[in-house]
Amino acid sequence: MEEIVELMKSRHSVRQYHDKKISEDVRETLNMYAAELNEKGGLHMQIIYDEPECFNSRMAHYGKFENCNNYIAMVGKKAYDLDERCDFYGELLVLKAQELGLNTCWTALTHGKSKAFQVKSNLQLM
Ligand SMILES: Cc1cc2nc3c(=O)[nH]c(=O)nc-3n(C[C@H](O)[C@H](O)[C@H](O)COP(=O)(O)O)c2cc1C
């Protein structure tokens, strides 16, 4: 409990990133945790690595995003409580990223399009 509070205190939004690849170890830990949270929350959160296009749009530049080559797509089946579950389980995932030494920023507007993640017909990108 104390640990997660410390992670919450240390996390803040970052929009300019180092142009550095995320290590395989970190990817594996994060992917495993995302799979666990997807199961618990009935979600389809997808972590995309090494994909610069989504944050290379006019809106992303306007939002001052730089070197944002890795991101998490918040996806789930359409439901009245999808936003709440994305919020809760997504926050746990970004706190895990923080623990692993990765900064994050929530965005709903200042990003472009991406073909790197799947949003099947009954699903929704939040
Ligand atoms: C659901 C959601 C969507 C957001 N969308 C954007 C966005 O598109 N672009 C942006 O620059 N900040 C966006 N923000 C704001 C930042 O993620 C962040 O909450 C704000 O800058 C506060 O920073 P802090 O984390 O350092 O307190 C969004 C926040 C939330 C919760």
The ligand as an ORCA input file, in Angstrom:
! r2SCAN-3c Opt
* xyz 0 1
  C      -8.542     11.096    -19.684
  C      -7.489     12.157    -19.851
  C      -7.199     12.623    -21.119
  C      -6.204     13.595    -21.303
  N      -5.874     14.015    -22.562
  C      -4.816     14.820    -22.751
  C      -4.350     15.122    -24.082
  O      -4.912     14.709    -25.073
  N      -3.235     15.874    -24.187
  C      -2.561     16.378    -23.115
  O      -1.549     17.038    -23.302
  N      -2.996     16.126    -21.837
  C      -4.092     15.363    -21.640
  N      -4.523     15.077    -20.373
  C      -3.897     15.750    -19.227
  C      -2.635     15.075    -18.755
  O      -2.618     13.683    -18.979
  C      -2.405     15.288    -17.231
  O      -3.482     14.759    -16.518
  C      -2.213     16.724    -16.834
  O      -1.207     17.299    -17.630
  C      -1.795     16.804    -15.331
  O      -0.458     16.438    -15.207
  P       0.161     15.628    -13.956
  O      -0.005     14.163    -14.287
  O       1.607     16.007    -13.968
  O      -0.602     16.010    -12.752
  C      -5.529     14.123    -20.178
  C      -5.858     13.648    -18.903
  C      -6.811     12.676    -18.736
  C      -7.125     12.190    -17.343
*
